[in-house]
């Protein structure tokens, strides 16, 4: 199976990390004054053509609830026409409090592009707008 190549509009000061995960698109704010820099992780998977955006969103939220430590769902939405779901989750992991923004879009050729922007809770006010724009800019390269 050949997955589609992705494109993303990285903001100034962000770098694409090709050495981290060959199966995913990874980027981060660089440099960043603290150890945990805001980052982007994007994966592509085959979509279930029979699943509605609302059912997909519910399944993703259920997955978050069962895999993350003390997750708090802050916001969630599904757009049937755009075939996207977006949700915002705060959680604790390994001693760090994180905010994770996920934006999943279904492509015309049957894939789901899952983009996750992550930042330390304390950095969220500073990077929220950037992460929202970043996860929504991920697309199949033309």
DAVEN-V369570 format. One line per field, one symbol per residue. phi: phi as a letter, one per 40 degrees, with the letter a starting at -180 (. if undefined). Layout:
# DAVEN-V369570
phi=???
This chain:
# DAVEN-V369570
phi=.bcccbbacccdgbbcbcccaccacbaacacbcbcccdabbbbbbcccccccdcccccccccccccbccfcbccaaabbcccfbbbabbbabafgbcbbbbbbbbccccgbbcbbbbbacdccddcbdcccdccccccaccb
